[in-house]
């Protein structure tokens, strides 16, 4: 029988154990996945972006995309000229 480490407190228990004996965390892989998904979903965003900040970010992304397209076009033009 293999052992499994508790993701919460680090206590090593037997694999197949549903709950950690020390902290009560779910050790069942299925349950653990759901629990981690819930923590990610329930995690509040680091900061709330305002409308102007979002617009600035969007413009930055558009400028970057435009630059990338321009570089690709330039590369093609250079290749075709040869
Ligand atoms: Zn534990």
PDB file of the backbone (N, CA, C, O) and the ligand in Angstrom, with CONECT records:
HET     ZN  A 101       1
ATOM      1  N   UNK A   1       0.850  -1.207   0.000  1.00  0.00           N
ATOM      2  CA  UNK A   1       0.000   0.000   0.000  1.00  0.00           C
ATOM      3  C   UNK A   1       0.878   1.247   0.000  1.00  0.00           C
ATOM      4  O   UNK A   1       1.831   1.345   0.773  1.00  0.00           O
ATOM      5  N   UNK A   2       0.551   2.192  -0.867  1.00  0.00           N
ATOM      6  CA  UNK A   2       1.351   3.408  -0.941  1.00  0.00           C
ATOM      7  C   UNK A   2       0.754   4.493  -0.043  1.00  0.00           C
ATOM      8  O   UNK A   2      -0.411   4.440   0.349  1.00  0.00           O
ATOM      9  N   UNK A   3       1.578   5.450   0.255  1.00  0.00           N
ATOM     10  CA  UNK A   3       1.132   6.525   1.128  1.00  0.00           C
ATOM     11  C   UNK A   3       0.839   7.785   0.321  1.00  0.00           C
ATOM     12  O   UNK A   3       1.306   7.950  -0.806  1.00  0.00           O
ATOM     13  N   UNK A   4       0.066   8.650   0.920  1.00  0.00           N
ATOM     14  CA  UNK A   4      -0.313   9.902   0.257  1.00  0.00           C
ATOM     15  C   UNK A   4      -0.101  11.052   1.238  1.00  0.00           C
ATOM     16  O   UNK A   4      -0.334  10.924   2.440  1.00  0.00           O
ATOM     17  N   UNK A   5       0.348  12.175   0.687  1.00  0.00           N
ATOM     18  CA  UNK A   5       0.629  13.322   1.550  1.00  0.00           C
ATOM     19  C   UNK A   5      -0.542  14.291   1.526  1.00  0.00           C
ATOM     20  O   UNK A   5      -1.091  14.586   0.465  1.00  0.00           O
ATOM     21  N   UNK A   6      -0.912  14.774   2.671  1.00  0.00           N
ATOM     22  CA  UNK A   6      -2.028  15.720   2.768  1.00  0.00           C
ATOM     23  C   UNK A   6      -1.616  17.057   2.149  1.00  0.00           C
ATOM     24  O   UNK A   6      -0.582  17.615   2.517  1.00  0.00           O
ATOM     25  N   UNK A   7      -2.421  17.576   1.209  1.00  0.00           N
ATOM     26  CA  UNK A   7      -2.062  18.855   0.572  1.00  0.00           C
ATOM     27  C   UNK A   7      -2.186  20.040   1.520  1.00  0.00           C
ATOM     28  O   UNK A   7      -1.617  21.104   1.275  1.00  0.00           O
ATOM     29  N   UNK A   8      -2.931  19.849   2.600  1.00  0.00           N
ATOM     30  CA  UNK A   8      -3.174  20.958   3.533  1.00  0.00           C
ATOM     31  C   UNK A   8      -2.083  21.072   4.590  1.00  0.00           C
ATOM     32  O   UNK A   8      -1.473  22.128   4.759  1.00  0.00           O
ATOM     33  N   UNK A   9      -1.842  19.951   5.312  1.00  0.00           N
ATOM     34  CA  UNK A   9      -0.927  20.014   6.455  1.00  0.00           C
ATOM     35  C   UNK A   9       0.339  19.204   6.234  1.00  0.00           C
ATOM     36  O   UNK A   9       1.286  19.326   7.011  1.00  0.00           O
ATOM     37  N   UNK A  10       0.379  18.370   5.184  1.00  0.00           N
ATOM     38  CA  UNK A  10       1.590  17.616   4.884  1.00  0.00           C
ATOM     39  C   UNK A  10       1.686  16.294   5.614  1.00  0.00           C
ATOM     40  O   UNK A  10       2.702  15.608   5.507  1.00  0.00           O
ATOM     41  N   UNK A  11       0.658  15.920   6.352  1.00  0.00           N
ATOM     42  CA  UNK A  11       0.643  14.645   7.073  1.00  0.00           C
ATOM     43  C   UNK A  11       0.578  13.497   6.063  1.00  0.00           C
ATOM     44  O   UNK A  11      -0.231  13.524   5.136  1.00  0.00           O
ATOM     45  N   UNK A  12       1.426  12.502   6.247  1.00  0.00           N
ATOM     46  CA  UNK A  12       1.445  11.355   5.338  1.00  0.00           C
ATOM     47  C   UNK A  12       0.509  10.281   5.861  1.00  0.00           C
ATOM     48  O   UNK A  12       0.662   9.803   6.986  1.00  0.00           O
ATOM     49  N   UNK A  13      -0.456   9.906   5.044  1.00  0.00           N
ATOM     50  CA  UNK A  13      -1.408   8.854   5.408  1.00  0.00           C
ATOM     51  C   UNK A  13      -1.459   7.824   4.289  1.00  0.00           C
ATOM     52  O   UNK A  13      -0.849   8.008   3.236  1.00  0.00           O
ATOM     53  N   UNK A  14      -2.183   6.748   4.522  1.00  0.00           N
ATOM     54  CA  UNK A  14      -2.322   5.714   3.505  1.00  0.00           C
ATOM     55  C   UNK A  14      -3.166   6.207   2.348  1.00  0.00           C
ATOM     56  O   UNK A  14      -4.120   6.963   2.531  1.00  0.00           O
ATOM     57  N   UNK A  15      -2.800   5.766   1.151  1.00  0.00           N
ATOM     58  CA  UNK A  15      -3.595   6.100  -0.027  1.00  0.00           C
ATOM     59  C   UNK A  15      -4.947   5.413   0.094  1.00  0.00           C
ATOM     60  O   UNK A  15      -5.015   4.260   0.520  1.00  0.00           O
ATOM     61  N   UNK A  16      -6.008   6.091  -0.267  1.00  0.00           N
ATOM     62  CA  UNK A  16      -7.348   5.533  -0.124  1.00  0.00           C
ATOM     63  C   UNK A  16      -8.075   6.124   1.063  1.00  0.00           C
ATOM     64  O   UNK A  16      -9.288   5.971   1.210  1.00  0.00           O
ATOM     65  N   UNK A  17      -7.318   6.798   1.905  1.00  0.00           N
ATOM     66  CA  UNK A  17      -7.900   7.522   3.033  1.00  0.00           C
ATOM     67  C   UNK A  17      -8.682   8.708   2.465  1.00  0.00           C
ATOM     68  O   UNK A  17      -8.152   9.478   1.664  1.00  0.00           O
ATOM     69  N   UNK A  18      -9.939   8.853   2.880  1.00  0.00           N
ATOM     70  CA  UNK A  18     -10.784   9.903   2.301  1.00  0.00           C
ATOM     71  C   UNK A  18     -10.453  11.262   2.924  1.00  0.00           C
ATOM     72  O   UNK A  18     -10.424  12.282   2.237  1.00  0.00           O
ATOM     73  N   UNK A  19     -10.208  11.256   4.227  1.00  0.00           N
ATOM     74  CA  UNK A  19      -9.934  12.519   4.911  1.00  0.00           C
ATOM     75  C   UNK A  19      -8.642  12.446   5.690  1.00  0.00           C
ATOM     76  O   UNK A  19      -8.249  11.380   6.164  1.00  0.00           O
ATOM     77  N   UNK A  20      -7.983  13.585   5.822  1.00  0.00           N
ATOM     78  CA  UNK A  20      -6.764  13.657   6.620  1.00  0.00           C
ATOM     79  C   UNK A  20      -7.124  13.530   8.087  1.00  0.00           C
ATOM     80  O   UNK A  20      -8.077  14.143   8.568  1.00  0.00           O
ATOM     81  N   UNK A  21      -6.333  12.714   8.793  1.00  0.00           N
ATOM     82  CA  UNK A  21      -6.621  12.479  10.211  1.00  0.00           C
ATOM     83  C   UNK A  21      -6.322  13.717  11.040  1.00  0.00           C
ATOM     84  O   UNK A  21      -6.946  13.941  12.078  1.00  0.00           O
ATOM     85  N   UNK A  22      -5.372  14.517  10.586  1.00  0.00           N
ATOM     86  CA  UNK A  22      -4.962  15.667  11.385  1.00  0.00           C
ATOM     87  C   UNK A  22      -5.851  16.889  11.128  1.00  0.00           C
ATOM     88  O   UNK A  22      -6.408  17.458  12.067  1.00  0.00           O
ATOM     89  N   UNK A  23      -5.987  17.298   9.848  1.00  0.00           N
ATOM     90  CA  UNK A  23      -6.697  18.553   9.568  1.00  0.00           C
ATOM     91  C   UNK A  23      -8.064  18.341   8.940  1.00  0.00           C
ATOM     92  O   UNK A  23      -8.846  19.286   8.826  1.00  0.00           O
ATOM     93  N   UNK A  24      -8.370  17.086   8.521  1.00  0.00           N
ATOM     94  CA  UNK A  24      -9.693  16.814   7.974  1.00  0.00           C
ATOM     95  C   UNK A  24      -9.843  17.196   6.519  1.00  0.00           C
ATOM     96  O   UNK A  24     -10.957  17.202   5.996  1.00  0.00           O
ATOM     97  N   UNK A  25      -8.726  17.520   5.840  1.00  0.00           N
ATOM     98  CA  UNK A  25      -8.789  17.881   4.424  1.00  0.00           C
ATOM     99  C   UNK A  25      -9.131  16.653   3.586  1.00  0.00           C
ATOM    100  O   UNK A  25      -8.752  15.534   3.933  1.00  0.00           O
ATOM    101  N   UNK A  26      -9.843  16.861   2.491  1.00  0.00           N
ATOM    102  CA  UNK A  26     -10.227  15.762   1.617  1.00  0.00           C
ATOM    103  C   UNK A  26      -9.001  15.235   0.880  1.00  0.00           C
ATOM    104  O   UNK A  26      -8.260  15.998   0.261  1.00  0.00           O
ATOM    105  N   UNK A  27      -8.797  13.917   0.954  1.00  0.00           N
ATOM    106  CA  UNK A  27      -7.636  13.313   0.296  1.00  0.00           C
ATOM    107  C   UNK A  27      -8.040  12.516  -0.935  1.00  0.00           C
ATOM    108  O   UNK A  27      -7.181  12.033  -1.672  1.00  0.00           O
ATOM    109  N   UNK A  28      -9.329  12.376  -1.158  1.00  0.00           N
ATOM    110  CA  UNK A  28      -9.805  11.668  -2.340  1.00  0.00           C
ATOM    111  C   UNK A  28      -9.477  12.509  -3.568  1.00  0.00           C
ATOM    112  O   UNK A  28      -9.840  13.685  -3.608  1.00  0.00           O
ATOM    113  N   UNK A  29      -8.797  11.942  -4.581  1.00  0.00           N
ATOM    114  CA  UNK A  29      -8.374  12.739  -5.745  1.00  0.00           C
ATOM    115  C   UNK A  29      -9.504  13.539  -6.378  1.00  0.00           C
ATOM    116  O   UNK A  29      -9.333  14.708  -6.723  1.00  0.00           O
ATOM    117  N   UNK A  30     -10.664  12.895  -6.526  1.00  0.00           N
ATOM    118  CA  UNK A  30     -11.801  13.598  -7.154  1.00  0.00           C
ATOM    119  C   UNK A  30     -12.214  14.788  -6.307  1.00  0.00           C
ATOM    120  O   UNK A  30     -12.406  15.895  -6.810  1.00  0.00           O
ATOM    121  N   UNK A  31     -12.348  14.535  -5.002  1.00  0.00           N
ATOM    122  CA  UNK A  31     -12.761  15.602  -4.102  1.00  0.00           C
ATOM    123  C   UNK A  31     -11.720  16.703  -4.058  1.00  0.00           C
ATOM    124  O   UNK A  31     -12.041  17.890  -3.994  1.00  0.00           O
ATOM    125  N   UNK A  32     -10.444  16.274  -4.094  1.00  0.00           N
ATOM    126  CA  UNK A  32      -9.361  17.241  -4.006  1.00  0.00           C
ATOM    127  C   UNK A  32      -9.377  18.173  -5.220  1.00  0.00           C
ATOM    128  O   UNK A  32      -9.160  19.378  -5.093  1.00  0.00           O
ATOM    129  N   UNK A  33      -9.638  17.592  -6.406  1.00  0.00           N
ATOM    130  CA  UNK A  33      -9.707  18.404  -7.624  1.00  0.00           C
ATOM    131  C   UNK A  33     -10.808  19.441  -7.521  1.00  0.00           C
ATOM    132  O   UNK A  33     -10.614  20.610  -7.851  1.00  0.00           O
ATOM    133  N   UNK A  34     -11.973  18.995  -7.056  1.00  0.00           N
ATOM    134  CA  UNK A  34     -13.103  19.915  -6.933  1.00  0.00           C
ATOM    135  C   UNK A  34     -12.763  21.006  -5.923  1.00  0.00           C
ATOM    136  O   UNK A  34     -13.058  22.182  -6.135  1.00  0.00           O
ATOM    137  N   UNK A  35     -12.144  20.599  -4.830  1.00  0.00           N
ATOM    138  CA  UNK A  35     -11.804  21.559  -3.785  1.00  0.00           C
ATOM    139  C   UNK A  35     -10.823  22.609  -4.311  1.00  0.00           C
ATOM    140  O   UNK A  35     -10.978  23.800  -4.041  1.00  0.00           O
ATOM    141  N   UNK A  36      -9.814  22.162  -5.063  1.00  0.00           N
ATOM    142  CA  UNK A  36      -8.832  23.107  -5.595  1.00  0.00           C
ATOM    143  C   UNK A  36      -9.469  24.022  -6.625  1.00  0.00           C
ATOM    144  O   UNK A  36      -9.146  25.207  -6.707  1.00  0.00           O
ATOM    145  N   UNK A  37     -10.396  23.448  -7.428  1.00  0.00           N
ATOM    146  CA  UNK A  37     -11.093  24.253  -8.426  1.00  0.00           C
ATOM    147  C   UNK A  37     -11.918  25.330  -7.746  1.00  0.00           C
ATOM    148  O   UNK A  37     -11.972  26.474  -8.200  1.00  0.00           O
ATOM    149  N   UNK A  38     -12.562  24.943  -6.644  1.00  0.00           N
ATOM    150  CA  UNK A  38     -13.398  25.897  -5.907  1.00  0.00           C
ATOM    151  C   UNK A  38     -12.549  26.999  -5.304  1.00  0.00           C
ATOM    152  O   UNK A  38     -12.955  28.161  -5.295  1.00  0.00           O
ATOM    153  N   UNK A  39     -11.373  26.648  -4.798  1.00  0.00           N
ATOM    154  CA  UNK A  39     -10.516  27.677  -4.202  1.00  0.00           C
ATOM    155  C   UNK A  39     -10.048  28.647  -5.275  1.00  0.00           C
ATOM    156  O   UNK A  39      -9.949  29.848  -5.023  1.00  0.00           O
ATOM    157  N   UNK A  40      -9.758  28.139  -6.469  1.00  0.00           N
ATOM    158  CA  UNK A  40      -9.315  29.012  -7.562  1.00  0.00           C
ATOM    159  C   UNK A  40     -10.456  29.919  -7.986  1.00  0.00           C
ATOM    160  O   UNK A  40     -10.277  31.120  -8.189  1.00  0.00           O
ATOM    161  N   UNK A  41     -11.657  29.309  -8.118  1.00  0.00           N
ATOM    162  CA  UNK A  41     -12.822  30.084  -8.555  1.00  0.00           C
ATOM    163  C   UNK A  41     -13.214  31.100  -7.494  1.00  0.00           C
ATOM    164  O   UNK A  41     -13.617  32.219  -7.809  1.00  0.00           O
ATOM    165  N   UNK A  42     -13.092  30.700  -6.233  1.00  0.00           N
ATOM    166  CA  UNK A  42     -13.511  31.577  -5.146  1.00  0.00           C
ATOM    167  C   UNK A  42     -12.452  32.582  -4.752  1.00  0.00           C
ATOM    168  O   UNK A  42     -12.695  33.453  -3.917  1.00  0.00           O
ATOM    169  N   UNK A  43     -11.261  32.464  -5.358  1.00  0.00           N
ATOM    170  CA  UNK A  43     -10.185  33.392  -5.030  1.00  0.00           C
ATOM    171  C   UNK A  43     -10.489  34.770  -5.598  1.00  0.00           C
ATOM    172  O   UNK A  43     -10.706  34.907  -6.802  1.00  0.00           O
ATOM    173  N   UNK A  44     -10.507  35.781  -4.759  1.00  0.00           N
ATOM    174  CA  UNK A  44     -10.814  37.126  -5.270  1.00  0.00           C
ATOM    175  C   UNK A  44      -9.684  37.658  -6.136  1.00  0.00           C
ATOM    176  O   UNK A  44      -8.525  37.321  -5.895  1.00  0.00           O
ATOM    177  N   UNK A  45      -9.983  38.475  -7.134  1.00  0.00           N
ATOM    178  CA  UNK A  45      -8.927  39.018  -7.992  1.00  0.00           C
ATOM    179  C   UNK A  45      -7.995  39.916  -7.187  1.00  0.00           C
ATOM    180  O   UNK A  45      -8.411  40.552  -6.219  1.00  0.00           O
ATOM    181  N   UNK A  46      -6.732  39.958  -7.599  1.00  0.00           N
ATOM    182  CA  UNK A  46      -5.745  40.721  -6.868  1.00  0.00           C
ATOM    183  C   UNK A  46      -6.123  42.204  -6.811  1.00  0.00           C
ATOM    184  O   UNK A  46      -5.936  42.870  -5.793  1.00  0.00           O
ATOM    185  N   UNK A  47      -6.651  42.696  -7.913  1.00  0.00           N
ATOM    186  CA  UNK A  47      -7.136  44.077  -7.891  1.00  0.00           C
ATOM    187  C   UNK A  47      -8.219  44.238  -8.946  1.00  0.00           C
ATOM    188  O   UNK A  47      -8.241  43.540  -9.960  1.00  0.00           O
ATOM    189  N   UNK A  48      -9.094  45.158  -8.682  1.00  0.00           N
ATOM    190  CA  UNK A  48     -10.186  45.399  -9.615  1.00  0.00           C
ATOM    191  C   UNK A  48      -9.757  46.476 -10.602  1.00  0.00           C
ATOM    192  O   UNK A  48      -9.325  47.563 -10.218  1.00  0.00           O
ATOM    193  N   UNK A  49      -9.887  46.148 -11.872  1.00  0.00           N
ATOM    194  CA  UNK A  49      -9.469  47.092 -12.904  1.00  0.00           C
ATOM    195  C   UNK A  49     -10.589  48.069 -13.231  1.00  0.00           C
ATOM    196  O   UNK A  49     -11.751  47.680 -13.349  1.00  0.00           O
ATOM    197  N   UNK A  50     -10.237  49.320 -13.376  1.00  0.00           N
ATOM    198  CA  UNK A  50     -11.228  50.327 -13.746  1.00  0.00           C
ATOM    199  C   UNK A  50     -11.382  50.320 -15.270  1.00  0.00           C
ATOM    200  O   UNK A  50     -10.589  49.703 -15.980  1.00  0.00           O
ATOM    201  N   UNK A  51     -12.391  50.998 -15.749  1.00  0.00           N
ATOM    202  CA  UNK A  51     -12.668  51.017 -17.195  1.00  0.00           C
ATOM    203  C   UNK A  51     -11.488  51.577 -17.997  1.00  0.00           C
ATOM    204  O   UNK A  51     -11.112  51.022 -19.029  1.00  0.00           O
ATOM    205  N   UNK A  52     -10.910  52.680 -17.513  1.00  0.00           N
ATOM    206  CA  UNK A  52      -9.799  53.304 -18.254  1.00  0.00           C
ATOM    207  C   UNK A  52      -8.587  52.383 -18.285  1.00  0.00           C
ATOM    208  O   UNK A  52      -7.870  52.322 -19.284  1.00  0.00           O
ATOM    209  N   UNK A  53      -8.361  51.668 -17.184  1.00  0.00           N
ATOM    210  CA  UNK A  53      -7.223  50.740 -17.132  1.00  0.00           C
ATOM    211  C   UNK A  53      -7.436  49.597 -18.120  1.00  0.00           C
ATOM    212  O   UNK A  53      -6.505  49.159 -18.796  1.00  0.00           O
ATOM    213  N   UNK A  54      -8.683  49.122 -18.192  1.00  0.00           N
ATOM    214  CA  UNK A  54      -9.013  48.055 -19.131  1.00  0.00           C
ATOM    215  C   UNK A  54      -8.800  48.527 -20.559  1.00  0.00           C
ATOM    216  O   UNK A  54      -8.268  47.790 -21.389  1.00  0.00           O
ATOM    217  N   UNK A  55      -9.219  49.776 -20.850  1.00  0.00           N
ATOM    218  CA  UNK A  55      -9.073  50.342 -22.193  1.00  0.00           C
ATOM    219  C   UNK A  55      -7.589  50.463 -22.550  1.00  0.00           C
ATOM    220  O   UNK A  55      -7.169  50.130 -23.658  1.00  0.00           O
ATOM    221  N   UNK A  56      -6.802  50.953 -21.573  1.00  0.00           N
ATOM    222  CA  UNK A  56      -5.349  51.081 -21.799  1.00  0.00           C
ATOM    223  C   UNK A  56      -4.738  49.724 -22.109  1.00  0.00           C
ATOM    224  O   UNK A  56      -3.912  49.599 -23.014  1.00  0.00           O
ATOM    225  N   UNK A  57      -5.140  48.716 -21.363  1.00  0.00           N
ATOM    226  CA  UNK A  57      -4.628  47.361 -21.568  1.00  0.00           C
ATOM    227  C   UNK A  57      -5.008  46.858 -22.951  1.00  0.00           C
ATOM    228  O   UNK A  57      -4.208  46.218 -23.634  1.00  0.00           O
ATOM    229  N   UNK A  58      -6.248  47.156 -23.358  1.00  0.00           N
ATOM    230  CA  UNK A  58      -6.747  46.733 -24.673  1.00  0.00           C
ATOM    231  C   UNK A  58      -5.941  47.410 -25.778  1.00  0.00           C
ATOM    232  O   UNK A  58      -5.553  46.769 -26.754  1.00  0.00           O
ATOM    233  N   UNK A  59      -5.693  48.703 -25.618  1.00  0.00           N
ATOM    234  CA  UNK A  59      -4.923  49.461 -26.619  1.00  0.00           C
ATOM    235  C   UNK A  59      -3.515  48.889 -26.717  1.00  0.00           C
ATOM    236  O   UNK A  59      -2.975  48.721 -27.811  1.00  0.00           O
ATOM    237  N   UNK A  60      -2.919  48.590 -25.546  1.00  0.00           N
ATOM    238  CA  UNK A  60      -1.580  47.988 -25.513  1.00  0.00           C
ATOM    239  C   UNK A  60      -1.554  46.687 -26.306  1.00  0.00           C
ATOM    240  O   UNK A  60      -0.652  46.436 -27.106  1.00  0.00           O
ATOM    241  N   UNK A  61      -2.587  45.857 -26.055  1.00  0.00           N
ATOM    242  CA  UNK A  61      -2.675  44.564 -26.745  1.00  0.00           C
ATOM    243  C   UNK A  61      -2.809  44.780 -28.250  1.00  0.00           C
ATOM    244  O   UNK A  61      -2.163  44.090 -29.038  1.00  0.00           O
ATOM    245  N   UNK A  62      -3.651  45.741 -28.649  1.00  0.00           N
ATOM    246  CA  UNK A  62      -3.867  46.017 -30.073  1.00  0.00           C
ATOM    247  C   UNK A  62      -2.583  46.508 -30.723  1.00  0.00           C
ATOM    248  O   UNK A  62      -2.244  46.095 -31.832  1.00  0.00           O
ATOM    249  N   UNK A  63      -1.871  47.388 -30.033  1.00  0.00           N
ATOM    250  CA  UNK A  63      -0.606  47.916 -30.558  1.00  0.00           C
ATOM    251  C   UNK A  63       0.395  46.781 -30.739  1.00  0.00           C
ATOM    252  O   UNK A  63       1.075  46.696 -31.761  1.00  0.00           O
ATOM    253  N   UNK A  64       0.477  45.907 -29.731  1.00  0.00           N
ATOM    254  CA  UNK A  64       1.386  44.759 -29.799  1.00  0.00           C
ATOM    255  C   UNK A  64       1.027  43.845 -30.963  1.00  0.00           C
ATOM    256  O   UNK A  64       1.897  43.387 -31.703  1.00  0.00           O
ATOM    257  N   UNK A  65      -0.286  43.584 -31.114  1.00  0.00           N
ATOM    258  CA  UNK A  65      -0.747  42.720 -32.204  1.00  0.00           C
ATOM    259  C   UNK A  65      -0.405  43.359 -33.539  1.00  0.00           C
ATOM    260  O   UNK A  65       0.037  42.675 -34.462  1.00  0.00           O
ATOM    261  N   UNK A  66      -0.608  44.673 -33.646  1.00  0.00           N
ATOM    262  CA  UNK A  66      -0.290  45.404 -34.868  1.00  0.00           C
ATOM    263  C   UNK A  66       1.183  45.317 -35.193  1.00  0.00           C
ATOM    264  O   UNK A  66       1.558  45.121 -36.349  1.00  0.00           O
ATOM    265  N   UNK A  67       2.027  45.462 -34.174  1.00  0.00           N
ATOM    266  CA  UNK A  67       3.476  45.370 -34.369  1.00  0.00           C
ATOM    267  C   UNK A  67       3.880  43.986 -34.861  1.00  0.00           C
ATOM    268  O   UNK A  67       4.726  43.849 -35.745  1.00  0.00           O
ATOM    269  N   UNK A  68       3.268  42.972 -34.281  1.00  0.00           N
ATOM    270  CA  UNK A  68       3.583  41.594 -34.675  1.00  0.00           C
ATOM    271  C   UNK A  68       3.191  41.383 -36.134  1.00  0.00           C
ATOM    272  O   UNK A  68       3.957  40.809 -36.907  1.00  0.00           O
ATOM    273  N   UNK A  69       1.998  41.847 -36.514  1.00  0.00           N
ATOM    274  CA  UNK A  69       1.528  41.705 -37.897  1.00  0.00           C
ATOM    275  C   UNK A  69       2.469  42.454 -38.842  1.00  0.00           C
ATOM    276  O   UNK A  69       2.839  41.949 -39.902  1.00  0.00           O
ATOM    277  N   UNK A  70       2.846  43.667 -38.437  1.00  0.00           N
ATOM    278  CA  UNK A  70       3.764  44.481 -39.242  1.00  0.00           C
ATOM    279  C   UNK A  70       5.088  43.755 -39.463  1.00  0.00           C
ATOM    280  O   UNK A  70       5.622  43.752 -40.572  1.00  0.00           O
ATOM    281  N   UNK A  71       5.612  43.143 -38.408  1.00  0.00           N
ATOM    282  CA  UNK A  71       6.877  42.398 -38.500  1.00  0.00           C
ATOM    283  C   UNK A  71       6.740  41.214 -39.448  1.00  0.00           C
ATOM    284  O   UNK A  71       7.638  40.936 -40.244  1.00  0.00           O
ATOM    285  N   UNK A  72       5.598  40.513 -39.355  1.00  0.00           N
ATOM    286  CA  UNK A  72       5.369  39.355 -40.232  1.00  0.00           C
ATOM    287  C   UNK A  72       5.308  39.816 -41.677  1.00  0.00           C
ATOM    288  O   UNK A  72       5.907  39.197 -42.557  1.00  0.00           O
ATOM    289  N   UNK A  73       4.579  40.911 -41.927  1.00  0.00           N
ATOM    290  CA  UNK A  73       4.453  41.454 -43.286  1.00  0.00           C
ATOM    291  C   UNK A  73       5.823  41.864 -43.808  1.00  0.00           C
ATOM    292  O   UNK A  73       6.178  41.569 -44.949  1.00  0.00           O
ATOM    293  N   UNK A  74       6.594  42.552 -42.955  1.00  0.00           N
ATOM    294  CA  UNK A  74       7.944  42.981 -43.333  1.00  0.00           C
ATOM    295  C   UNK A  74       8.822  41.787 -43.689  1.00  0.00           C
ATOM    296  O   UNK A  74       9.564  41.821 -44.670  1.00  0.00           O
ATOM    297  N   UNK A  75       8.732  40.740 -42.890  1.00  0.00           N
ATOM    298  CA  UNK A  75       9.519  39.532 -43.135  1.00  0.00           C
ATOM    299  C   UNK A  75       9.145  38.931 -44.486  1.00  0.00           C
ATOM    300  O   UNK A  75      10.018  38.523 -45.251  1.00  0.00           O
ATOM    301  N   UNK A  76       7.848  38.877 -44.777  1.00  0.00           N
ATOM    302  CA  UNK A  76       7.383  38.328 -46.054  1.00  0.00           C
ATOM    303  C   UNK A  76       7.880  39.171 -47.221  1.00  0.00           C
ATOM    304  O   UNK A  76       8.332  38.636 -48.233  1.00  0.00           O
ATOM    305  N   UNK A  77       7.793  40.498 -47.077  1.00  0.00           N
ATOM    306  CA  UNK A  77       8.248  41.405 -48.121  1.00  0.00           C
ATOM    307  C   UNK A  77       9.732  41.191 -48.393  1.00  0.00           C
ATOM    308  O   UNK A  77      10.154  41.150 -49.549  1.00  0.00           O
ATOM    309  N   UNK A  78      10.523  41.056 -47.335  1.00  0.00           N
ATOM    310  CA  UNK A  78      11.957  40.835 -47.469  1.00  0.00           C
ATOM    311  C   UNK A  78      12.256  39.515 -48.179  1.00  0.00           C
ATOM    312  O   UNK A  78      13.157  39.435 -49.015  1.00  0.00           O
ATOM    313  N   UNK A  79      11.487  38.482 -47.833  1.00  0.00           N
ATOM    314  CA  UNK A  79      11.688  37.157 -48.441  1.00  0.00           C
ATOM    315  C   UNK A  79      11.325  37.221 -49.925  1.00  0.00           C
ATOM    316  O   UNK A  79      12.034  36.672 -50.768  1.00  0.00           O
ATOM    317  N   UNK A  80      10.214  37.895 -50.238  1.00  0.00           N
ATOM    318  CA  UNK A  80       9.753  37.959 -51.635  1.00  0.00           C
ATOM    319  C   UNK A  80      10.678  38.769 -52.530  1.00  0.00           C
ATOM    320  O   UNK A  80      10.759  38.531 -53.735  1.00  0.00           O
ATOM    321  N   UNK A  81      11.384  39.741 -51.920  1.00  0.00           N
ATOM    322  CA  UNK A  81      12.248  40.614 -52.708  1.00  0.00           C
ATOM    323  C   UNK A  81      13.488  39.889 -53.225  1.00  0.00           C
ATOM    324  O   UNK A  81      14.086  40.284 -54.226  1.00  0.00           O
ATOM    325  N   UNK A  82      13.860  38.818 -52.519  1.00  0.00           N
ATOM    326  CA  UNK A  82      15.077  38.090 -52.907  1.00  0.00           C
ATOM    327  C   UNK A  82      14.919  37.440 -54.281  1.00  0.00           C
ATOM    328  O   UNK A  82      15.844  36.788 -54.765  1.00  0.00           O
TER     329      UNK A  82
HETATM  330 ZN    ZN A 101      -3.945  17.299   6.734  1.00  0.00          ZN
END
